[in-house]
Amino acid sequence: MRNALLVIDIQNDFVEGGSLPVSGGREVAAKVSRHIRHFKSEYQFVCATRDYHEDPGDHFSDHPDFHNSWPPHCVAGTPGAGFCPPIQNLVREKLISTVLTKGQHAAAYSGFEALDPRGHPMFDVLKEARVDHMDICGIATDYCVRATALDARKHDFQVRVLLNLCVAVSPETGLQALEEMRAAGCQVQAATAP
């Protein structure tokens, strides 16, 4: 059994002070950082996804509906597209070994739409690392975490969503996403982070 940790979109634009902030995002960034430092020997592979939009079409809107269209966020090359400092530190220290990028030219919610620096999709990267179990955490429970977890189950990975290391855009859609992930066979539980 080889365990992976997928850190989903913990970027400056998705936390307090960003262009599309999720309340509690900064706290989740700090908790995820502590979790990785404490449990680094438990994971054989740790990767992070990031939105990195160049020209995502109607994903960006001046009049967003906040369901299918959004204000501009995580634009390639801007500070908002960068990882939050605790997560960027983990990348710099190589505790997060791989960064996968998604959404350059289209909306992309699932980490399985992301590519590594070689241009390989997440599924191939995970198979190459011989991963069969994964923990998923990040922003936001009801969008990119949900989409990644559901795709992971479609690919027959064993999935555990670390409830207290995620944050939802809204409590209602967050609960709905958790029910959907459970129904797909994901375990949903709190991490025992220090």
TORTORTOR-991845 format. One record per atom (N, C-alpha, C): residue in one letter; x, y, z. Coordinates in steps of 0.05 Angstrom, whole numbers, padded with zeros to 5 digits, always signed. Atoms other than C-alpha are relative to their C-alpha. Example, Ala and Ser with C-alpha at 12.3 -4.5 7.8 and 13.67 -1.06 7.14 Angstrom:
! TORTORTOR-991845
A+00018-00024+00000/A+00246-00090+00156/A+00018+00024+00000/S-00016-00024-00001/S+00273-00021+00143/S-00015+00022+00014/
END
This chain:
! TORTORTOR-991845
M+00017-00024+00000/M+00000+00000+00000/M+00018+00025+00000/R-00015-00025+00002/R+00029+00067-00021/R-00019+00024+00003/N+00017-00022-00007/N-00002+00130+00009/N+00010+00026-00013/A-00006-00027+00010/A-00005+00198-00024/A-00017+00020+00015/L+00015-00022-00010/L-00028+00265+00002/L-00003+00020-00023/L+00005-00020+00020/L-00061+00312-00048/L-00009+00026+00013/V+00006-00026-00011/V-00061+00385-00028/V-00013+00017-00022/I+00015-00012+00022/I-00114+00421-00069/I-00002+00030+00003/D+00005-00028+00005/D-00108+00494-00090/D+00001+00018+00025/I-00003-00019-00023/I-00084+00527-00025/I+00017+00023-00010/Q-00012-00023+00013/Q-00068+00591-00062/Q-00009+00027+00011/N+00005-00026-00012/N-00066+00664-00043/N-00027+00012-00008/D+00026-00012+00008/D-00128+00683-00084/D-00024-00014+00014/F+00022+00015-00012/F-00169+00630-00047/F-00002+00002+00031/V+00001-00004-00029/V-00154+00653+00024/V-00007+00030+00005/E+00006-00027-00008/E-00172+00716+00062/E+00020+00020-00012/G-00017-00020+00013/G-00146+00777+00025/G+00004-00005-00030/G-00002+00007+00028/G-00148+00742-00043/G-00024+00010-00016/S+00022-00010+00018/S-00193+00757-00103/S-00025-00018+00002/L+00023+00019-00002/L-00238+00696-00089/L+00003-00015+00027/P-00008+00012-00026/P-00228+00684-00014/P-00021-00019+00011/V+00016+00019-00015/V-00256+00625+00025/V+00006+00004+00029/S-00004-00005-00028/S-00266+00641+00098/S+00012-00025+00014/G-00013+00022-00013/G-00219+00598+00139/G+00023-00012-00016/G-00021+00011+00018/G-00170+00587+00082/G+00028+00002+00012/R-00027-00003-00011/R-00109+00615+00118/R+00005-00020+00023/E-00002+00019-00022/E-00123+00571+00179/E+00005-00028-00011/V-00004+00026+00012/V-00128+00510+00134/V+00028-00003-00011/A-00028+00001+00010/A-00061+00527+00101/A+00019-00006+00023/A-00018+00005-00023/A-00028+00528+00170/A-00003-00028+00010/K+00005+00027-00010/K-00061+00463+00191/K+00011-00021-00019/V-00011+00019+00020/V-00042+00427+00126/V+00031-00001+00003/S-00029-00001-00003/S+00030+00450+00136/S+00008-00016+00025/R-00006+00016-00024/R+00031+00422+00207/R-00004-00029-00004/H+00006+00028+00006/H-00001+00358+00183/H+00023-00013-00016/I-00021+00011+00017/I+00052+00347+00129/I+00026-00003+00015/R-00025+00002-00016/R+00110+00362+00176/R-00002-00023+00020/H+00003+00020-00020/H+00082+00316+00229/H-00001-00029-00011/F+00005+00026+00011/F+00062+00258+00184/F+00016-00006-00025/K-00015+00003+00025/K+00115+00263+00129/K+00009-00029-00005/S-00008+00028+00005/S+00137+00191+00140/S-00023-00018-00008/E+00024+00016+00006/E+00065+00166+00129/E-00006+00000-00030/Y+00007-00003+00029/Y+00063+00189+00056/Y+00025-00005-00017/Q-00021+00005+00019/Q+00105+00162+00000/Q+00001+00021-00022/F+00002-00020+00022/F+00082+00218-00047/F-00018+00022+00010/V+00016-00023-00008/V+00058+00288-00032/V+00001+00020-00024/C+00001-00019+00022/C+00034+00334-00088/C-00021+00022+00006/A+00018-00022-00003/A-00002+00400-00093/A-00010+00008-00028/T+00011-00010+00025/T-00049+00425-00147/T-00003+00030+00003/R+00005-00028+00000/R-00058+00497-00167/R-00015+00008-00025/D+00013-00014+00023/D-00105+00537-00211/D+00021+00019-00011/Y-00020-00017+00013/Y-00061+00574-00261/Y-00011+00010-00026/H+00016-00008+00023/H-00107+00611-00309/H+00015+00019-00018/E-00011-00019+00020/E-00081+00643-00373/E-00023+00012-00015/D+00023-00010+00015/D-00144+00648-00415/D-00022-00022+00003/P+00019+00022-00005/P-00198+00604-00384/P-00028+00005-00011/G+00026-00003+00013/G-00255+00629-00428/G-00021+00011+00019/D+00023-00011-00015/D-00323+00639-00395/D+00001-00009+00030/H-00005+00006-00029/H-00295+00612-00328/H+00003+00027+00015/F-00002-00027-00011/F-00279+00686-00315/F-00023+00017-00010/S+00022-00018+00009/S-00335+00738-00316/S+00001+00025+00016/D+00004-00026-00014/D-00346+00811-00300/D-00026-00001+00017/H+00025+00003-00014/H-00415+00788-00276/H-00003-00030+00007/P+00000+00029-00006/P-00401+00720-00245/P-00025-00010+00014/D+00022+00013-00014/D-00455+00672-00222/D+00009-00015+00025/F-00013+00014-00022/F-00407+00641-00171/F-00008-00029+00002/H+00005+00029+00002/H-00426+00572-00195/H+00016-00011-00024/N-00015+00007+00024/N-00400+00566-00266/N+00020+00021-00009/S-00018-00022+00008/S-00367+00634-00274/S+00008+00015+00026/W-00013-00011-00024/W-00322+00671-00225/W+00015+00026-00007/P-00018-00022+00005/P-00284+00736-00217/P+00028-00011-00008/P-00027+00009+00006/P-00213+00732-00245/P+00015-00008+00026/H-00014+00010-00024/H-00170+00691-00197/H+00023-00018-00010/C-00022+00018+00006/C-00104+00653-00197/C+00010+00003-00029/V-00010-00006+00027/V-00080+00687-00261/V+00030-00006+00000/A-00028+00009+00003/A-00014+00657-00284/A+00019+00024+00004/G-00020-00020-00004/G+00045+00697-00259/G-00006+00022+00020/T+00008-00020-00019/T+00007+00738-00208/T+00005-00011+00029/P-00002+00010-00027/P+00017+00735-00132/P-00023-00017+00009/G+00024+00015-00008/G-00054+00709-00125/G+00001-00029-00008/A-00003+00028+00009/A-00035+00646-00164/A+00020-00016+00017/G-00020+00014-00016/G+00021+00631-00115/G-00012-00015+00023/F+00010+00015-00024/F+00014+00581-00058/F+00003+00019+00024/C-00002-00014-00025/C+00001+00609+00011/C+00028-00005+00012/P-00027+00003-00010/P+00067+00619+00049/P+00005-00027+00014/P-00007+00025-00012/P+00061+00556+00092/P+00003-00023-00020/I-00001+00020+00021/I+00049+00514+00030/I+00024+00004-00018/Q-00023-00006+00017/Q+00102+00550-00012/Q+00025-00009+00014/N-00023+00010-00015/N+00152+00534+00044/N+00004-00030-00003/L-00002+00029+00003/L+00135+00460+00038/L+00010-00007-00028/V-00010+00005+00028/V+00147+00463-00038/V+00030+00006+00000/R-00028-00008+00000/R+00213+00499-00027/R+00018-00021+00014/E-00015+00020-00016/E+00235+00447+00025/E-00003-00028-00012/K+00005+00026+00014/K+00212+00391-00022/K-00016-00020+00017/L+00018+00017-00015/L+00163+00364+00030/L-00025-00005-00018/I+00019+00004+00022/I+00113+00374-00028/I+00018-00005-00024/S-00020+00007+00020/S+00150+00338-00084/S-00009+00008-00028/T+00010-00006+00027/T+00106+00354-00144/T-00022+00020+00000/V+00022-00019+00003/V+00063+00413-00165/V-00013-00005-00027/L+00016+00005+00024/L+00008+00400-00216/L-00017+00024-00006/T+00013-00024+00008/T-00022+00457-00255/T-00025-00006-00017/K+00024+00004+00015/K-00093+00462-00282/K-00013+00026-00007/G+00017-00023+00007/G-00141+00510-00316/G+00012+00021-00017/Q-00012-00021+00016/Q-00095+00547-00363/Q-00020+00011-00020/H+00017-00010+00022/H-00146+00551-00419/H-00029-00009+00003/A+00028+00008-00005/A-00211+00524-00387/A-00004-00002+00030/A+00006+00006-00029/A-00246+00516-00321/A+00011-00028+00006/A-00010+00027-00007/A-00213+00458-00285/A-00003-00002+00031/Y+00005+00003-00029/Y-00239+00436-00217/Y+00016-00024+00011/S-00013+00025-00010/S-00210+00365-00210/S+00030+00001-00003/G-00029+00004+00002/G-00137+00353-00195/G+00008-00019-00023/F-00006+00019+00021/F-00142+00298-00247/F+00000+00014-00028/E-00003-00016+00025/E-00146+00354-00300/E+00028+00014+00000/A-00026-00015-00003/A-00077+00379-00276/A+00023-00016-00012/L-00025+00011+00012/L-00009+00366-00308/L+00024+00006+00017/D-00025-00006-00014/D+00059+00359-00276/D+00018+00016-00018/P-00018-00017+00017/P+00119+00400-00302/P+00008-00014-00026/R-00007+00014+00025/R+00133+00345-00354/R-00024-00001-00019/G+00024+00002+00016/G+00061+00351-00380/G-00015-00026+00004/H+00014+00025-00005/H+00039+00285-00350/H-00025+00005+00018/P+00024-00004-00017/P-00033+00282-00322/P+00003-00013+00027/M-00001+00010-00028/M-00045+00269-00248/M-00002-00031+00001/F+00004+00029-00002/F-00070+00198-00260/F+00026-00015-00006/D-00026+00012+00007/D-00004+00179-00294/D+00021+00004+00021/V-00020-00006-00021/V+00037+00213-00240/V-00005-00017+00024/L+00006+00017-00023/L+00001+00175-00185/L+00006-00029-00006/K-00007+00028+00007/K+00008+00109-00222/K+00030-00005-00001/E-00029+00002+00001/E+00082+00122-00234/E+00011-00002+00029/A-00008+00001-00028/A+00089+00133-00158/A-00012-00025+00014/R+00012+00025-00011/R+00050+00067-00148/R-00019+00006+00024/V+00019-00008-00021/V-00002+00103-00105/V-00026-00016-00003/D+00026+00012+00001/D-00065+00065-00087/D-00019+00012+00021/H+00016-00013-00020/H-00089+00103-00025/H+00007+00030+00000/M-00006-00028-00001/M-00095+00178-00019/M-00017+00015+00021/D+00014-00019-00016/D-00113+00231+00031/D-00002+00026-00016/I+00005-00025+00016/I-00143+00295+00001/I-00007+00022+00020/C+00006-00023-00017/C-00144+00364+00034/C+00002+00025-00018/G-00003-00026+00014/G-00149+00437+00012/G-00025+00016-00003/I+00020-00020+00005/I-00194+00490-00017/I-00012-00005-00028/A+00022-00001-00019/A-00253+00485-00029/A-00014-00027+00000/T+00013+00026-00004/T-00290+00424-00002/T-00021-00004-00022/D+00023+00003+00017/D-00350+00438-00047/D+00006+00004-00030/Y-00007-00003+00028/Y-00312+00450-00112/Y+00024-00019-00007/C-00023+00015+00010/C-00241+00426-00126/C+00007-00025+00016/V-00004+00025-00016/V-00234+00378-00067/V-00020-00021-00008/R+00022+00018+00008/R-00301+00347-00085/R+00006-00013-00027/A-00004+00011+00027/A-00284+00340-00159/A+00024-00019-00001/T-00024+00017-00001/T-00215+00311-00144/T-00007-00027+00013/A+00006+00025-00015/A-00242+00260-00094/A-00018-00018-00017/L+00018+00017+00017/L-00298+00237-00141/L+00015-00012-00024/D-00016+00011+00022/D-00249+00229-00199/D+00019-00022+00010/A-00018+00021-00011/A-00201+00190-00154/A-00016-00026+00004/R+00016+00025-00004/R-00257+00141-00137/R-00007-00012-00028/K+00005+00011+00027/K-00274+00134-00212/K+00024-00015-00010/H-00024+00014+00007/H-00202+00112-00220/H+00008-00022+00020/D-00003+00022-00019/D-00210+00062-00163/D+00022+00004+00021/F-00017-00005-00023/F-00164+00096-00113/F-00016-00002+00026/Q+00012-00002-00027/Q-00179+00088-00039/Q+00004+00029+00009/V-00001-00029-00005/V-00195+00159-00016/V-00010+00006+00028/R+00009-00011-00025/R-00198+00193+00051/R+00002+00030-00002/V+00002-00030+00000/V-00220+00266+00054/V+00005+00009+00029/L-00007-00010-00027/L-00188+00301+00114/L-00016+00025+00006/L+00021-00020-00005/L-00248+00341+00138/L+00011+00026+00012/N-00009-00024-00014/N-00212+00389+00184/N+00024+00014-00014/L-00021-00013+00016/L-00159+00404+00131/L-00011+00010-00026/C+00014-00011+00023/C-00210+00429+00081/C-00018+00023+00010/V+00019-00022-00006/V-00255+00490+00079/V-00018+00003-00024/A+00020-00002+00021/A-00319+00500+00040/A-00007+00029-00006/V+00010-00027+00007/V-00345+00561+00003/V-00024+00007+00016/S+00023-00004-00017/S-00411+00553+00039/S-00006-00025+00016/P+00006+00023-00016/P-00433+00507+00096/P-00020-00020-00014/E+00020+00017+00013/E-00493+00481+00055/E+00012-00017-00022/T-00012+00015+00023/T-00455+00462-00008/T+00023-00017+00010/G-00021+00017-00012/G-00398+00436+00036/G-00011-00026+00010/L+00013+00024-00011/L-00445+00387+00071/L-00009-00018-00023/Q+00009+00015+00024/Q-00475+00367+00004/Q+00023-00015-00013/A-00024+00013+00012/A-00405+00353-00024/A+00010-00023+00017/L-00009+00022-00017/L-00387+00311+00036/L-00018-00025-00003/E+00019+00022+00005/E-00450+00269+00026/E+00006-00014-00026/E-00006+00010+00026/E-00433+00261-00047/E+00026-00017+00000/M-00025+00014-00002/M-00362+00240-00032/M-00003-00027+00015/R+00005+00025-00015/R-00385+00189+00020/R-00015-00020-00017/A+00016+00018+00017/A-00436+00161-00029/A+00018-00013-00021/A-00018+00011+00020/A-00379+00151-00079/A+00021-00019+00012/G-00018+00019-00013/G-00340+00110-00028/G+00024+00012+00014/C-00022-00013-00014/C-00294+00162+00002/C-00004-00002+00030/Q+00001-00003-00029/Q-00278+00159+00076/Q+00002+00030+00005/V-00002-00029-00008/V-00290+00228+00108/V+00005+00000+00030/Q-00007+00000-00028/Q-00255+00238+00174/Q+00019+00023+00006/A-00019-00021-00008/A-00215+00289+00213/A+00028-00012+00001/A-00028+00008-00004/A-00140+00286+00210/A+00007+00004+00029/T-00008-00003-00028/T-00106+00277+00277/T+00025+00017+00001/A-00023-00018+00001/A-00059+00335+00264/A+00006+00011+00028/P-00008-00011-00026/P-00019+00363+00323/P-00011+00028+00004/
END
